[in-house]
């Protein structure tokens, strides 16, 4: 009775594997690149921890299967902060590698970053167990920010929240089998994940998953984290490795709580009294009367101290009065009470410290990352001078953390490295930036992405949100002013010098390619993207970027070949499918283009861009009804999508629906006042309605934006002739 079902399951497992069903679950995959046996990242590793639509993938890794002679291999484990988000090319692991190589030039230091965005200790544990088998010399662990909101966390956006650890591990173990993966897919199709987003939407996905500070699920997360961390450290110890375990730092001073909730047991009378004190405190604070504000906030705190924003305001008032110790305590309480806890809190860091002490006799060394960064911050409280937003370090923050970590690593290096290869002081941040080819063009790109991030929820709910966006907007203007033709030549030399030092560094090739694209050197950019493809033949992104570039150059056949390769490697890459569809469309291959777009739409039904592109194909095929339907859906999904509105207006005009077309063109003009064709078509619609003055105004605006527009000039002459006849 027992053996028969087991044999059946085993036979099914073997059958599924032979048929190629499912995905590998290891973090590393072995392959051959340029006649070398190497280990690369498994792009599907995240599928065990996330639904397919939300699955995160590791950053590209190419690691020799056998460690090179005279090299020192460091594995960096953690989450997005360890990875170096938003740009891993300038993460703290990259700075750490440069610092060690410059200080000890006789040794090749390889910092293998196995950190991933959005994961937590449940995923880091299997990564650590794999790393233990791959000839590492040292582990650096920097983790803790995603425990509450990541997979199996108290605020997870999919699956059970904070289940028991034995259930989590059983589920993850089951999904290492093809039978388990098939069962998981079946349950998903039954609708068990119907409430999950259909695509990754960043931190805004968690807005409705707030967790009170006293929620019992938080306690379960702490317990799970401690057990996972102990097992991670034990994996390193059992392999005879040295391990540096760091506390996780966050922005205290300039990052208010993402969500605050009042205590659940407050009655209405006490709630109103609390609100009065809180409102009075805010009034005093706005006037700069900080002592009075503290008095009122403290009265409110005596009624309910759990409102995170109250503690944050108290912190700033104490800081204004130069009471840094009290300010820091309030900022830490605010972070710990945050009901959208995206930062490692005091309890998580206490668990890290406790684990460091308990495992110290077995090769684990505790590093106070929080203290190291606090020592570099004004008044000892980290803020925007070190962080982009809540936990992701900026360029200087990454350098400072890496330098402090390098100083921690130096005493544990073998004497064969330290006795004969030292070159003096640690490299400056300027030298490290040159080695990593960090230029103003790269900084500009990073700050653009950060500005977009902090302009969205939940950052828009924070105090001083407008101040932060203004600071980053001003930073972008400053960087743009420095991006001159003269500085272009200097920047180009920086890239070339960095590549002369590290010719096989694919990240530098990628950044150089992006720089060349930004400055209009498409042919040279293509050379760099081609080199990135050669260095990362297993990864979809370089092929996608080169294919996209070829499409912009009008080389659509080359583009479709490269993009096909990219989407073959990553079939769920919707942007790649969209670009491939565009390249096929430009070649007149309408059926193939439509198939690409429909594939993309199956994965992201609410993708307005894909609906817009489908409309293009349908219009080219003469299927106006289908085109109209797709355009309406694109506008419904994204009301501010002015390109879709413009085409919708054109389609309505072709059908004779002038009022409907006019409404769309009016919206386009409002959304993008500088789009000349929208003014032209709005003018035509006004002319059809007999509104001559309004039509003339639109045609004149068209000419102001596009002085060579003959159609606008002809319409103006025609309307003026009509006016003269009317007189």
DOLUMNU-757636 format. One line per field, with one value per residue (C-alpha): residue number from 1; x negated, y, z. Coordinates in Angstrom, 1 decimal, always signed. Last residue first. Layout:
% DOLUMNU-757636
fimi	NUM:...
east	X:...
north	Y:...
up	Z:...
//
This chain:
% DOLUMNU-757636
fimi	727:726:725:724:723:722:721:720:719:718:717:716:715:714:713:712:711:710:709:708:707:706:705:704:703:702:701:700:699:698:697:696:695:694:693:692:691:690:689:688:687:686:685:684:683:682:681:680:679:678:677:676:675:674:673:672:671:670:669:668:667:666:665:664:663:662:661:660:659:658:657:656:655:654:653:652:651:650:649:648:647:646:645:644:643:642:641:640:639:638:637:636:635:634:633:632:631:630:629:628:627:626:625:624:623:622:621:620:619:618:617:616:615:614:613:612:611:610:609:608:607:606:605:604:603:602:601:600:599:598:597:596:595:594:593:592:591:590:589:588:587:586:585:584:583:582:581:580:579:578:577:576:575:574:573:572:571:570:569:568:567:566:565:564:563:562:561:560:559:558:557:556:555:554:553:552:551:550:549:548:547:546:545:544:543:542:541:540:539:538:537:536:535:534:533:532:531:530:529:528:527:526:525:524:523:522:521:520:519:518:517:516:515:514:513:512:511:510:509:508:507:506:505:504:503:502:501:500:499:498:497:496:495:494:493:492:491:490:489:488:487:486:485:484:483:482:481:480:479:478:477:476:475:474:473:472:471:470:469:468:467:466:465:464:463:462:461:460:459:458:457:456:455:454:453:452:451:450:449:448:447:446:445:444:443:442:441:440:439:438:437:436:435:434:433:432:431:430:429:428:427:426:425:424:423:422:421:420:419:418:417:416:415:414:413:412:411:410:409:408:407:406:405:404:403:402:401:400:399:398:397:396:395:394:393:392:391:390:389:388:387:386:385:384:383:382:381:380:379:378:377:376:375:374:373:372:371:370:369:368:367:366:365:364:363:362:361:360:359:358:357:356:355:354:353:352:351:350:349:348:347:346:345:344:343:342:341:340:339:338:337:336:335:334:333:332:331:330:329:328:327:326:325:324:323:322:321:320:319:318:317:316:315:314:313:312:311:310:309:308:307:306:305:304:303:302:301:300:299:298:297:296:295:294:293:292:291:290:289:288:287:286:285:284:283:282:281:280:279:278:277:276:275:274:273:272:271:270:269:268:267:266:265:264:263:262:261:260:259:258:257:256:255:254:253:252:251:250:249:248:247:246:245:244:243:242:241:240:239:238:237:236:235:234:233:232:231:230:229:228:227:226:225:224:223:222:221:220:219:218:217:216:215:214:213:212:211:210:209:208:207:206:205:204:203:202:201:200:199:198:197:196:195:194:193:192:191:190:189:188:187:186:185:184:183:182:181:180:179:178:177:176:175:174:173:172:171:170:169:168:167:166:165:164:163:162:161:160:159:158:157:156:155:154:153:152:151:150:149:148:147:146:145:144:143:142:141:140:139:138:137:136:135:134:133:132:131:130:129:128:127:126:125:124:123:122:121:120:119:118:117:116:115:114:113:112:111:110:109:108:107:106:105:104:103:102:101:100:99:98:97:96:95:94:93:92:91:90:89:88:87:86:85:84:83:82:81:80:79:78:77:76:75:74:73:72:71:70:69:68:67:66:65:64:63:62:61:60:59:58:57:56:55:54:53:52:51:50:49:48:47:46:45:44:43:42:41:40:39:38:37:36:35:34:33:32:31:30:29:28:27:26:25:24:23:22:21:20:19:18:17:16:15:14:13:12:11:10:9:8:7:6:5:4:3:2:1
east	+17.4:+18.0:+15.7:+12.9:+13.5:+13.5:+10.2:+8.7:+9.9:+8.2:+4.9:+4.9:+5.5:+2.8:+0.3:+1.2:+0.7:-2.6:-4.2:-7.6:-7.3:-6.6:-5.9:-4.9:-3.2:-1.1:-0.2:+1.1:+3.1:+4.6:+5.5:+7.0:+9.3:+10.5:+11.3:+13.0:+15.4:+17.4:+17.6:+15.4:+12.9:+12.7:+11.9:+9.2:+7.7:+7.6:+5.8:+3.1:+2.8:+2.3:-0.2:-2.3:-3.0:-4.3:-1.2:-1.6:+1.1:+3.4:+2.9:+3.5:+6.7:+8.0:+7.0:+9.1:+12.2:+11.9:+11.9:+15.1:+16.8:+15.5:+16.8:+16.4:+14.9:+11.5:+11.8:+12.4:+9.2:+7.2:+8.5:+7.6:+4.1:+3.7:+5.2:+2.7:-0.2:+1.2:+1.2:+2.4:+5.6:+3.5:+5.7:+8.7:+6.5:+4.9:+8.3:+9.7:+6.7:+7.2:+10.9:+10.1:+7.5:+9.9:+12.5:+10.0:+8.8:+6.9:+3.8:+1.9:+4.6:+4.4:+0.7:+0.8:+3.6:+1.5:-1.2:+1.3:+2.5:-1.1:-1.8:+1.3:+0.0:+3.1:+3.1:-0.6:-1.6:+1.0:+0.5:-3.2:-2.2:+0.4:-2.2:-4.6:-1.8:-0.8:-4.4:-4.4:-1.1:-2.2:-5.6:-5.8:-9.5:-8.6:-6.1:-8.8:-11.0:-8.0:-7.0:-10.6:-10.5:-7.2:-8.5:-11.6:-9.6:-7.5:-10.4:-8.5:-10.2:-13.7:-16.4:-14.2:-13.1:-16.7:-17.5:-14.4:-15.6:-19.0:-17.4:-14.7:-17.2:-19.3:-16.2:-15.1:-18.3:-16.6:-19.2:-16.6:-16.0:-19.7:-19.7:-16.8:-18.6:-21.8:-19.9:-18.0:-21.1:-22.8:-19.8:-19.1:-22.0:-23.8:-26.2:-27.4:-31.0:-30.3:-27.0:-28.8:-31.3:-28.4:-26.9:-30.3:-30.5:-26.9:-27.6:-30.3:-27.8:-25.2:-27.3:-24.4:-25.6:-23.1:-23.9:-27.7:-27.0:-24.8:-27.5:-30.1:-27.9:-27.4:-31.2:-31.9:-29.4:-30.9:-34.3:-36.4:-38.9:-39.6:-42.5:-42.2:-38.5:-38.8:-41.2:-38.7:-35.8:-37.7:-38.9:-35.3:-34.4:-37.2:-36.0:-32.4:-33.5:-34.4:-31.2:-29.3:-27.6:-28.3:-25.1:-23.2:-24.7:-23.4:-20.0:-19.8:-20.8:-18.1:-15.5:-16.9:-16.6:-13.1:-11.9:-13.2:-11.6:-8.3:-8.3:-9.2:-6.9:-6.2:-3.1:-4.7:-7.3:-4.6:-3.8:-5.6:-7.8:-10.5:-11.0:-11.0:-13.6:-15.7:-15.6:-16.7:-19.3:-20.9:-20.9:-22.5:-25.1:-26.0:-26.4:-28.3:-30.9:-31.6:-34.1:-34.5:-38.3:-37.7:-35.1:-37.5:-40.2:-37.8:-36.6:-40.1:-42.1:-43.0:-46.5:-49.7:-50.4:-50.3:-51.4:-54.1:-53.0:-49.2:-48.6:-50.8:-49.8:-46.3:-43.5:-41.8:-43.3:-42.3:-38.6:-37.5:-39.3:-37.7:-34.3:-34.8:-36.0:-33.0:-30.5:-32.2:-32.2:-28.5:-27.5:-29.4:-27.7:-24.2:-23.1:-19.8:-17.9:-15.2:-16.0:-19.2:-21.2:-24.5:-24.1:-20.3:-20.3:-22.4:-22.3:-25.7:-25.3:-26.3:-26.9:-30.2:-30.1:-26.5:-27.8:-30.2:-27.7:-25.0:-27.5:-28.5:-30.6:-30.3:-32.9:-31.9:-34.7:-33.3:-33.9:-32.0:-28.8:-26.8:-28.2:-27.3:-23.9:-23.1:-24.2:-22.0:-19.0:-19.5:-19.5:-16.2:-14.8:-15.9:-14.3:-15.6:-13.8:-10.8:-8.4:-5.1:-3.5:-6.5:-6.7:-10.4:-11.3:-9.6:-11.3:-14.7:-14.0:-12.9:-16.1:-18.2:-16.6:-17.2:-20.8:-21.1:-19.8:-20.9:-17.6:-16.8:-17.6:-15.1:-12.4:-13.4:-13.1:-9.7:-8.4:-9.6:-8.1:-4.7:-5.0:-5.2:-2.0:-2.7:-3.1:+0.6:+2.0:-1.4:-2.6:-0.1:-1.4:-4.9:-4.0:-2.6:-5.8:-8.0:-6.2:-6.7:-10.4:-10.6:-9.1:-10.2:-6.8:-6.0:-7.0:-4.5:-1.7:-2.6:-2.6:+0.9:+2.2:+0.7:+2.2:+5.6:+5.4:+4.5:+7.5:+9.7:+8.4:+8.8:+12.5:+13.0:+11.6:+8.0:+7.5:+6.2:+3.2:+3.0:+1.5:-1.4:-2.6:-5.8:-7.7:-10.0:-13.2:-15.5:-17.0:-16.8:-18.1:-18.9:-21.7:-21.7:-24.0:-26.9:-28.0:-31.6:-32.2:-35.4:-34.9:-35.5:-32.6:-30.7:-31.1:-29.6:-26.6:-26.3:-26.1:-23.2:-21.5:-21.7:-20.3:-17.4:-16.6:-16.8:-14.8:-12.0:-11.6:-11.6:-9.0:-6.8:-6.9:-5.9:-2.9:-1.6:-0.9:-2.0:-3.7:-0.7:-1.2:-0.2:+0.4:+2.6:-0.3:-2.5:-2.3:-3.6:-7.0:-7.8:-5.2:-6.2:-3.6:-0.1:+0.4:+1.5:+5.1:+5.8:+3.0:+5.1:+7.0:+7.2:+4.4:+2.0:+2.9:+2.0:-1.3:-2.2:-1.3:-3.5:-6.3:-6.0:-6.0:-9.1:-10.9:-12.6:-9.1:-8.5:-11.6:-10.2:-6.9:-8.4:-10.7:-7.8:-5.7:-8.6:-9.1:-5.5:-3.6:-4.4:-1.8:-0.6:-0.9:-1.2:-1.7:-3.9:-3.3:-4.2:-6.9:-6.7:-8.5:-9.5:-7.7:-8.8:-12.2:-13.1:-15.6:-17.6:-20.8:-24.5:-26.5:-30.1:-31.5:-35.1:-37.5:-35.0:-35.7:-32.3:-30.5:-29.6:-28.1:-25.4:-24.4:-24.5:-22.1:-19.8:-19.7:-19.4:-16.0:-14.3:-16.5:-15.0:-14.5:-13.2:-16.3:-19.1:-22.5:-24.9:-27.7:-30.9:-33.7:-36.8:-40.1:-43.2:-46.3:-49.5:-47.8:-46.9:-45.6:-44.3:-42.7:-41.1:-39.6:-38.4:-36.6:-35.0:-33.8:-32.1:-30.6:-29.3:-27.2:-28.4:-27.7:-24.7:-22.7:-19.4:-20.3:-23.8:-23.3:-23.9:-21.0:-18.9:-19.2:-22.0:-25.1:-28.5:-30.8:-34.5:-37.0:-40.8:-42.9:-46.5:-45.5:-42.0:-39.0:-37.7:-34.1:-35.1:-32.4:-30.2:-27.3:-24.5:-22.1:-19.7:-16.1:-12.9:-9.6:-6.5:-4.6:-5.9:-4.7:-7.6:-9.8:-10.4:-10.4:-13.3:-15.9:-14.6:-17.5:-20.0:-23.2:-26.4:-29.1:-32.0:-33.8:-36.0:-36.1:-34.8:-31.8:-30.9:-28.1:-27.3:-24.2:-24.2:-21.2:-19.8:-16.1:-16.1:-12.8:-9.8:-9.0:-11.8:-10.0:-12.8:-12.3:-8.5:-8.8:-11.4:-9.1:-6.0:-7.9:-8.9:-5.4:-4.1:-6.8:-5.8:-2.1:-2.9:-5.4:-2.9:+0.0
north	+88.9:+85.1:+85.0:+86.4:+83.9:+81.1:+82.3:+82.4:+78.9:+77.6:+79.5:+78.1:+74.6:+74.9:+76.1:+73.2:+70.7:+72.2:+71.6:+73.2:+75.4:+72.4:+73.5:+77.1:+75.7:+73.3:+76.1:+78.1:+75.1:+74.8:+78.5:+78.4:+75.5:+77.3:+80.4:+78.4:+76.3:+75.0:+71.5:+70.0:+72.9:+71.9:+68.3:+69.6:+71.7:+68.7:+66.9:+69.6:+70.0:+66.3:+66.3:+69.0:+67.0:+69.7:+69.9:+66.2:+65.3:+68.2:+68.0:+64.3:+64.8:+67.2:+64.7:+62.1:+64.3:+65.5:+61.9:+61.1:+64.3:+63.5:+59.9:+59.6:+56.1:+57.5:+60.1:+57.4:+55.6:+58.8:+59.6:+56.1:+56.6:+59.8:+58.2:+55.3:+57.8:+59.8:+56.9:+58.9:+56.8:+53.6:+50.5:+52.1:+53.8:+50.5:+48.8:+51.5:+51.0:+47.2:+47.6:+50.1:+47.9:+44.9:+47.0:+48.4:+45.1:+46.4:+44.3:+47.5:+48.5:+45.1:+45.3:+48.8:+47.8:+44.9:+47.5:+49.5:+46.4:+45.5:+49.0:+48.8:+45.6:+44.4:+40.9:+40.4:+36.8:+36.1:+39.6:+38.8:+35.7:+37.8:+40.4:+37.7:+36.1:+39.5:+40.0:+36.6:+37.3:+40.8:+39.9:+43.2:+43.7:+46.6:+44.3:+41.7:+44.2:+45.5:+42.0:+41.3:+44.5:+43.5:+39.9:+41.3:+43.7:+40.7:+38.5:+35.3:+33.3:+34.1:+32.2:+31.9:+35.5:+36.7:+34.5:+35.8:+39.4:+38.8:+37.3:+39.9:+42.8:+41.5:+41.4:+44.8:+46.7:+50.1:+51.5:+51.6:+47.9:+47.2:+48.9:+46.7:+43.6:+44.7:+45.3:+42.1:+40.1:+41.7:+40.9:+37.2:+35.6:+32.4:+34.0:+36.4:+37.3:+37.1:+39.0:+41.7:+42.0:+42.4:+45.1:+46.9:+46.8:+47.9:+50.9:+51.9:+51.8:+53.7:+56.6:+58.9:+60.1:+58.0:+54.9:+55.4:+55.6:+52.5:+50.6:+51.7:+50.6:+47.2:+46.8:+47.7:+45.1:+42.5:+42.7:+40.7:+43.5:+44.4:+46.9:+47.9:+47.9:+50.5:+52.6:+52.5:+53.5:+56.4:+57.5:+57.7:+59.8:+62.3:+62.6:+63.1:+65.8:+68.1:+67.5:+68.3:+66.1:+68.5:+70.4:+67.1:+66.1:+69.3:+69.0:+65.4:+66.5:+69.2:+66.6:+64.4:+67.1:+68.1:+64.5:+64.3:+67.6:+66.5:+63.2:+65.1:+62.9:+59.6:+58.6:+59.3:+56.7:+54.0:+54.6:+56.2:+59.3:+57.6:+55.0:+57.4:+59.6:+56.5:+55.4:+58.9:+59.1:+55.8:+57.0:+60.3:+58.6:+56.5:+59.5:+61.3:+58.6:+55.4:+53.3:+50.7:+51.3:+55.1:+55.0:+53.1:+55.7:+58.5:+56.6:+56.4:+53.2:+51.8:+52.8:+50.8:+48.4:+45.1:+42.0:+40.3:+39.8:+40.2:+37.6:+34.7:+35.8:+34.5:+37.1:+37.3:+40.7:+42.3:+41.3:+43.8:+46.6:+45.5:+45.7:+49.3:+50.1:+48.3:+50.2:+53.5:+52.7:+51.6:+54.7:+57.0:+55.5:+55.4:+52.7:+51.0:+50.8:+53.5:+55.9:+56.6:+56.1:+57.5:+61.3:+60.7:+59.6:+57.8:+59.1:+59.5:+63.3:+63.6:+60.1:+58.3:+56.7:+55.6:+53.7:+51.6:+51.2:+49.8:+47.5:+46.1:+43.1:+39.8:+37.2:+33.6:+31.0:+28.4:+30.2:+33.2:+31.2:+32.3:+35.9:+36.4:+34.7:+37.2:+40.1:+38.9:+38.3:+41.8:+43.2:+41.4:+42.8:+46.4:+46.5:+45.5:+47.8:+47.2:+47.2:+48.5:+49.1:+51.0:+50.6:+49.5:+52.3:+54.9:+53.4:+53.7:+57.3:+58.0:+56.5:+58.4:+61.7:+61.0:+60.4:+63.3:+66.0:+68.8:+70.8:+70.3:+66.6:+66.4:+67.8:+65.5:+62.4:+63.5:+63.7:+60.2:+58.9:+60.5:+58.9:+55.5:+55.6:+53.1:+55.7:+56.0:+57.9:+58.8:+59.4:+62.2:+64.0:+63.5:+64.9:+68.0:+68.5:+67.8:+70.5:+73.0:+72.3:+72.4:+75.8:+75.9:+77.1:+73.9:+72.0:+74.0:+73.2:+69.5:+69.3:+70.8:+68.3:+65.4:+66.7:+67.1:+63.7:+61.9:+63.5:+62.3:+58.8:+58.8:+59.6:+57.1:+54.2:+53.1:+49.3:+49.0:+51.3:+53.8:+52.8:+54.3:+53.4:+54.0:+55.3:+58.3:+58.1:+61.0:+60.4:+56.6:+55.3:+51.7:+49.4:+45.6:+43.9:+42.1:+38.5:+37.8:+34.1:+32.1:+28.8:+25.2:+23.8:+22.9:+26.5:+27.9:+25.7:+26.3:+30.0:+29.5:+27.1:+29.6:+32.3:+30.1:+29.4:+33.0:+34.2:+31.7:+32.8:+36.5:+35.8:+34.0:+37.0:+39.3:+37.0:+37.8:+41.3:+43.7:+46.2:+46.2:+44.8:+46.6:+44.5:+46.8:+48.9:+45.9:+46.0:+49.6:+48.2:+47.1:+46.4:+42.9:+41.5:+39.8:+40.9:+38.1:+37.8:+34.9:+33.0:+30.0:+30.2:+26.6:+27.4:+28.0:+24.7:+23.0:+24.8:+23.9:+20.2:+20.2:+21.8:+19.1:+16.3:+17.9:+17.8:+20.7:+22.1:+19.5:+20.8:+24.3:+23.2:+21.1:+24.0:+26.4:+23.9:+23.3:+27.0:+27.6:+30.1:+33.8:+34.9:+32.2:+32.7:+36.0:+39.7:+38.9:+41.1:+38.6:+37.0:+33.7:+35.3:+38.9:+41.6:+40.8:+39.2:+41.6:+43.9:+41.2:+40.6:+41.3:+38.1:+38.1:+34.6:+33.8:+31.4:+29.9:+26.6:+25.9:+23.5:+25.9:+28.2:+25.6:+25.6:+29.4:+29.6:+27.1:+29.4:+32.7:+31.7:+31.3:+34.1:+36.8:+37.4:+40.7:+41.4:+38.8:+38.4:+35.8:+38.4:+36.6:+38.9:+37.6:+38.8:+38.0:+38.3:+40.2:+43.6:+43.4:+46.9:+47.6:+44.2:+44.5:+47.9:+47.0:+43.8:+45.8:+48.5:+45.8:+44.1:+47.5:+47.9:+50.0:+47.6:+46.4:+49.5:+50.1:+48.0:+47.1:+43.4:+43.6:+46.1:+43.9:+40.8:+38.9:+36.8:+38.0:+35.0:+35.8:+33.9:+34.6:+33.9:+32.7:+29.8:+30.0:+28.5:+25.5:+26.0:+29.4:+31.9:+33.8:+35.5:+37.5:+39.0:+36.5:+36.2:+37.5:+35.7:+37.9:+36.5:+32.9:+33.0:+33.5:+31.3:+28.2:+30.2:+32.3:+29.9:+30.2:+32.4:+29.9:+31.8:+30.7:+28.2:+27.8:+25.3:+27.2:+26.9:+30.4:+29.7:+26.1:+25.4:+24.4:+25.9:+27.6:+28.5:+25.0:+24.6:+23.3:+23.8:+21.8:+19.4:+18.2:+15.0:+12.9:+14.9:+14.4:+10.7:+10.3:+12.1:+10.1:+6.9:+8.1:+9.0:+5.6:+3.8:+5.8:+5.0:+1.3:+1.2:+2.4:+0.0
up	-44.9:-45.2:-48.2:-46.1:-43.4:-45.8:-47.3:-43.7:-43.2:-46.3:-45.6:-42.1:-43.3:-45.9:-43.3:-40.9:-43.8:-44.7:-41.3:-41.6:-38.5:-36.3:-32.7:-33.7:-36.8:-34.8:-32.4:-35.4:-36.5:-33.0:-32.9:-36.3:-35.3:-32.2:-34.3:-37.0:-34.8:-37.7:-36.2:-39.0:-38.3:-34.7:-35.7:-38.1:-35.4:-33.0:-35.8:-36.1:-32.3:-31.9:-34.8:-33.0:-29.8:-27.4:-25.3:-24.2:-21.7:-22.4:-26.2:-26.1:-24.1:-26.7:-29.4:-27.7:-27.3:-30.9:-32.1:-30.3:-31.6:-35.1:-35.3:-39.0:-38.9:-40.0:-37.2:-34.7:-35.8:-35.7:-32.2:-31.0:-32.5:-30.4:-27.3:-27.6:-27.8:-24.9:-22.4:-19.4:-19.1:-18.8:-18.7:-20.2:-22.9:-23.8:-23.9:-26.2:-28.5:-28.6:-29.5:-32.2:-33.8:-33.7:-35.5:-38.0:-39.3:-42.3:-41.7:-40.9:-38.4:-36.7:-36.4:-34.9:-32.6:-31.3:-30.4:-28.3:-26.5:-25.8:-24.4:-22.1:-20.3:-18.3:-19.7:-18.7:-19.4:-22.0:-23.4:-24.2:-26.1:-27.9:-28.8:-30.2:-32.2:-33.6:-34.8:-36.5:-38.3:-39.3:-40.9:-42.7:-41.8:-39.4:-37.8:-37.1:-35.4:-33.4:-32.3:-31.2:-29.1:-27.5:-26.8:-25.2:-23.0:-22.0:-20.8:-19.9:-22.7:-21.3:-23.2:-26.2:-25.7:-26.0:-29.0:-30.8:-30.0:-31.6:-34.8:-34.9:-34.6:-37.4:-39.6:-38.4:-39.1:-38.9:-36.5:-33.7:-34.4:-34.2:-30.8:-29.5:-30.7:-28.9:-25.7:-26.0:-26.7:-23.7:-21.5:-22.3:-20.5:-21.5:-24.0:-21.2:-22.3:-26.0:-25.6:-23.6:-26.5:-28.9:-26.6:-26.7:-30.5:-30.8:-28.7:-31.1:-34.0:-31.9:-30.9:-30.0:-26.6:-24.7:-26.8:-26.1:-22.4:-22.5:-24.3:-21.8:-18.9:-20.6:-21.2:-17.6:-16.4:-18.7:-17.0:-19.4:-20.3:-16.7:-16.6:-20.2:-19.7:-16.9:-19.0:-22.0:-19.8:-18.2:-21.6:-22.8:-19.7:-20.6:-24.2:-23.0:-20.5:-23.3:-25.2:-22.0:-19.4:-16.5:-16.8:-17.0:-13.6:-12.0:-13.5:-12.3:-8.8:-8.9:-9.7:-7.0:-4.3:-5.6:-5.3:-1.7:-0.7:-2.2:-0.2:+3.0:+5.1:+3.4:+1.5:-1.9:-1.0:-1.0:-3.8:-6.7:-7.2:-5.1:-7.8:-10.7:-9.0:-8.3:-11.9:-13.1:-10.3:-11.6:-15.2:-14.3:-12.2:-15.2:-17.4:-14.7:-14.9:-12.9:-14.8:-12.0:-11.8:-12.1:-9.3:-7.1:-7.7:-6.7:-3.7:-2.4:-2.4:+1.0:+2.1:+1.5:-1.4:+0.4:-1.5:+0.4:+4.0:+3.4:+0.8:+1.9:+5.4:+4.8:+5.1:+8.5:+9.5:+6.1:+6.1:+8.8:+7.0:+3.8:+5.5:+6.5:+3.0:+1.5:+3.8:+2.9:-0.9:-0.9:+1.1:-1.3:-4.4:-2.8:-0.4:-0.8:+2.5:+2.6:-0.2:-2.1:+1.1:+2.5:+2.6:+2.5:+6.1:+8.7:+12.3:+14.0:+14.3:+10.7:+9.2:+8.8:+12.3:+11.5:+8.5:+10.6:+13.4:+11.2:+9.5:+12.8:+11.7:+13.6:+12.8:+12.3:+12.4:+14.9:+18.2:+17.0:+16.3:+19.4:+19.2:+15.6:+16.1:+18.9:+16.7:+13.8:+16.2:+17.5:+14.0:+13.4:+16.7:+16.0:+12.5:+9.1:+6.7:+4.4:+7.3:+5.9:+9.3:+10.5:+14.3:+14.2:+11.9:+14.1:+17.2:+15.5:+14.6:+18.2:+19.6:+17.1:+18.1:+21.8:+21.2:+18.8:+21.1:+18.9:+19.4:+15.7:+16.2:+19.0:+16.8:+14.0:+16.2:+17.5:+14.0:+13.4:+16.6:+15.6:+12.1:+13.6:+15.6:+18.4:+21.2:+21.9:+24.9:+26.4:+22.9:+22.3:+25.4:+24.1:+20.8:+22.6:+24.7:+21.7:+19.7:+22.4:+22.5:+18.7:+18.1:+14.4:+13.3:+11.4:+14.6:+16.7:+14.3:+14.1:+17.9:+18.0:+15.5:+17.5:+20.8:+19.2:+17.5:+20.8:+22.4:+19.5:+19.7:+23.5:+23.1:+20.3:+22.1:+21.4:+21.4:+17.8:+18.4:+15.6:+12.3:+10.4:+6.9:+4.9:+8.0:+7.4:+5.5:+6.0:+9.5:+9.7:+6.4:+6.9:+8.1:+8.2:+10.8:+9.2:+9.4:+8.3:+7.6:+7.4:+5.8:+7.1:+5.0:+8.1:+9.3:+6.2:+6.3:+10.0:+9.3:+7.0:+9.4:+12.2:+9.9:+8.9:+12.6:+13.6:+10.6:+11.3:+14.9:+13.9:+11.2:+13.7:+16.0:+13.2:+12.5:+16.0:+14.9:+17.7:+15.3:+13.0:+9.5:+6.3:+3.3:+1.2:+0.0:-0.7:-4.5:-4.4:-3.4:-6.9:-9.5:-10.6:-12.9:-12.8:-9.2:-6.8:-5.9:-8.3:-6.7:-5.5:-8.8:-9.9:-12.3:-9.4:-7.9:-11.1:-11.4:-7.8:-8.5:-11.6:-9.7:-7.0:-9.6:-11.1:-7.8:-6.1:-5.5:-2.8:-0.9:-0.9:+0.4:+3.1:+4.1:+4.4:+6.4:+8.8:+9.2:+10.3:+8.1:+8.0:+5.5:+3.2:-0.5:-2.3:-1.4:+1.6:+4.7:+7.5:+5.4:+3.5:+0.5:+1.2:+3.2:+6.8:+6.2:+3.3:+5.1:+7.0:+5.0:+4.6:+4.7:+3.6:+3.1:+2.8:+1.1:-1.3:-3.1:-4.5:-2.3:+0.5:-2.2:-2.7:+1.0:+1.0:-1.9:-0.2:+2.9:+1.0:-0.3:+3.1:+4.5:+2.2:-1.5:-3.0:-5.2:-5.2:-3.6:-5.0:-5.6:-6.3:-5.0:-6.8:-5.5:-7.7:-5.5:-6.1:-6.1:-2.4:-1.6:-5.1:-5.4:-2.0:-2.6:-6.1:-4.8:-2.0:-4.4:-6.5:-3.4:-2.3:-5.4:-8.4:-11.3:-9.2:-10.2:-8.3:-6.3:-5.1:-4.7:-0.9:-0.7:-3.0:-0.8:+0.8:+0.3:-0.9:-1.7:-1.5:-3.6:-3.1:-6.2:-6.6:-8.8:-10.4:-8.5:-10.5:-11.8:-13.0:-12.1:-14.5:-12.7:-14.2:-11.6:-10.0:-11.1:-9.5:-9.9:-9.9:-12.9:-12.2:-8.6:-6.2:-4.0:-6.0:-9.2:-8.0:-9.3:-12.8:-14.2:-12.8:-12.4:-14.1:-13.2:-15.6:-17.6:-20.0:-23.8:-24.4:-22.1:-21.0:-18.7:-15.1:-13.5:-10.1:-7.9:-8.0:-8.8:-12.3:-14.2:-15.1:-17.9:-20.1:-21.2:-19.5:-16.3:-16.4:-17.0:-14.1:-11.7:-12.9:-12.3:-8.9:-8.0:-9.2:-7.2:-4.1:-4.7:-5.0:-2.0:+0.6:+0.0
//
